[in-house]
Amino acid sequence: MRPRALVRLVTGLLLLDILVNVPAFSSTAPVSSLIAPSIDLLVLVAACMGIAQAGGPARRPLRIGLAVLAVALMACAAGLRLGWEAGGRLFGAGPAMTAAAGWAVSVLIAAAAGLAVFLASGLVVRGLEPGLVRSVLLLVIALAAVLQVVSGRGVFTASVIPRLIALVT
């Protein structure tokens, strides 16, 4: 694997990680709150591994689907943290036009996040094309998961998916 491809892969993984962690941003620990790998990131990386094995024409629609999934995860994480009506309260509580402007800004933010995920996933997918790279990344993730279980330390932050399932059931 060429060094340039490795840099693209690491850059794409870092960008995906930051994008997924934006709803969990904390001003008391800004860097660690944005860079801490989460289970949601592992879901996206697993999807990127599958996309990397897909044929050329199928990749774009799959990456669009991945971007939609990532935006849904980010929106749900933001909704669970800030409240589901946060978009309407963005410009303060008040008339309907203010709430509509808040929702419009929220939709624009979601669209920008989707585009960013689409672009970052392109870097990750291209970096994961060689089978050896996929295998090494899978080994690193597996070792980190074992380390988390054995040591009890939080290598990966919690996923938003179980909290959503708890809300539904």
N, C-alpha and C positions, 0 to 999 in steps of 0.2 A: 504494500500500500504506500502510495506516495505521501510525503509529509503535508502537501497542500490538501489532499483529501482528508487526512486526519484532522487538520486544523478546521476544515469545513464541518466535519462531523462533531467535533467538540464544540464549535461555535453554535451549531444548530441545536445540540443538546442543551447548552447553556441558555440559549434564547427560549427554547421550549420550557425549560425549568423556570425561568424568570416569568414568562407569560402565565404559566399555570399558578405561580405563587403570588401574583399581583393582588388577588383578593385577600390574601393572608398577610399583607404588608403590615409591619409594625414599626412605628417610629422609634421605639426603644431599642430595637435590634434590626436596623434596616437591611444590612447585608445578609445576615443569616436568615432573615425571614423571606428574602427573595431567592436565595441560592439553595436552601435546604431541599434536597430531593424528596418528592412525595410519591405516594402510591399512584396518584393520578398521572404523574409523569411516566411511571413504569407502564401504565396502560397505553399511553400515547407512543412510547418507544416500542412496545410490542406491536402496535398497529403499524408503525414505521417499518419494523422488520418484515411484516407481512407484505407491505406495499413494495418494499425493496425486491421482493421475490416475484412480484407481479410483472406482467408484460408491459411494455412501453405505453400502449394506448390506454391501459386500465389505470395507470398511475395517477393521472390528473383527477379523474372523478373520485378515486380513493383518497387522495390528499384533500380534496374539497370536503369529503365526508369526515375526514379526520379533523379538519378545521372547525366544522360544525360541532363535532363532539367536544373538542377542546373549549370552544366558546360556551357550550352548554355547561360544561363542568365549571368554568370560571364564573359564569352567571349564577349558577347554583351556589357556589362557594361564597360569592358576594351577597347573594340573597340570604343565605344562612347567617352570615356575619353581620350584615348591615340592615337586614330586614328586607322583605320582598317588595315593599313599597318605596325603596330607596330612590329609584329612578324618578318617581313623582315628587319626592322631597328634595331633589337635587338643587332646585332654585328656591327652596323654602316652601312652607305650606301656604297656600293661597288660592287664587283663582285657577280655573281650569286651564287657562293658557300657560300658566307657570308650570303646572304639572305636565302638560303636553310637551313643553320645551324640555323639561327634565327627562321625559321618556325619549324624546327625539335625540337628545345628547347621549343617552344610554345606548340607543340603537346604533348611533355613529361609533361609539366606543367599541361596541361588540363587533361591528363590521371591520373596524381597524384591527382589532385583536384577531379576527378571523383571517384577515389578509396576512398579518404578521405570522400567525401559526402556519398558514399555507407556505409562506416563503421559508420559514425555519424548517418545516418538515421536508422541504426540497433538499436542504443541506443535509439533513439527517438521512433521508432515503438514499441520496447519492453516496453518502459515506458508508451506508450499510449494504451496498450492492455486493461487495466481495463476501463470500461465505465465511472466510476466516475472521473477518471483522465482526460479523454477526455472532459468531461463536465466542469470540473473546469478550464482546460486550455482554453476552448472556452469562458467561462465566463470572465476570465482575459483578453483575447484578445479583447472581446467585450467592456469591461469596459475601456480598454486603447484606443480603437477607439473612444468611446464616449467622453472620456477625451480630446482627440486630437481635436475633432470637437467643443466641448463646450469651451475649453480654448484657442483654436487657437495655442497651442504649438505643436511643431513637435515631437510627441511621436514616430511615425514611419517615417523613411526617404522615399523619393520618390522611386518608382519602375522604372526599366529600360524599362518595357513593353510599357508604353505610348509613350516614345521617339522612340522606335523601330517602333511602329505603325505609328507614324508621319513621319518617314523616308520612310516607304513603301507607304503611301498614298500621 
